[in-house]
Amino acid sequence: MAHVISSDCVACGSCISECPVEAIAEGDIYVIDAETCIDCGACVDCCPADAISAQ
């Protein structure tokens, strides 16, 4: 099960460097590629906006 980023995302970039498989793409609201995500949860803990959750 991949993680998803909600519209609460503030595009701060803190999750990008935490993802060990580079599954997060930048944009106005960041997006996690479900096919690449390994469900490790590293991005969840570093998100200051609490915008990332398990799908």
C-alpha positions as CSV (number, residue, x, y, z in Angstrom):
1,M,0.0,0.0,0.0
2,A,1.5,3.3,-1.1
3,H,1.4,6.6,0.8
4,V,-0.4,9.6,-0.6
5,I,0.1,13.3,-0.2
6,S,-3.1,15.4,0.5
7,S,-3.9,19.0,-0.6
8,D,-2.5,20.1,2.8
9,C,1.0,19.8,1.2
10,V,2.9,23.1,1.4
11,A,5.6,21.9,-1.1
12,C,8.4,22.4,1.4
13,G,10.5,19.6,0.0
14,S,11.4,17.9,3.3
15,C,10.0,14.6,2.1
16,I,12.0,14.5,-1.1
17,S,15.4,13.7,0.6
18,E,13.8,11.2,3.0
19,C,12.4,8.9,0.3
20,P,14.9,6.1,-0.2
21,V,13.4,5.1,-3.6
22,E,12.8,8.6,-5.0
23,A,9.1,8.0,-5.4
24,I,8.1,11.7,-4.7
25,A,7.7,14.2,-7.5
26,E,7.8,17.9,-7.0
27,G,4.9,20.3,-7.9
28,D,2.4,22.7,-6.4
29,I,1.4,19.7,-4.3
30,Y,3.9,16.8,-4.3
31,V,2.9,13.4,-5.6
32,I,4.0,9.9,-4.5
33,D,4.3,7.3,-7.3
34,A,2.4,4.3,-6.0
35,E,4.3,1.9,-8.2
36,T,7.6,3.0,-6.8
37,C,6.7,3.6,-3.1
38,I,7.8,0.8,-0.8
39,D,5.6,1.9,2.1
40,C,8.5,2.7,4.5
41,G,6.8,5.7,6.0
42,A,10.0,7.9,6.1
43,C,8.1,10.7,4.4
44,V,5.3,10.7,7.0
45,D,7.5,11.4,9.9
46,C,9.2,14.4,8.3
47,C,6.2,16.2,6.9
48,P,5.6,19.4,8.9
49,A,2.0,19.8,7.4
50,D,1.0,16.2,8.3
51,A,-0.1,15.9,4.6
52,I,1.2,12.4,4.0
53,S,-0.7,9.2,5.0
54,A,-1.1,5.6,4.1
55,Q,-3.6,5.1,1.3
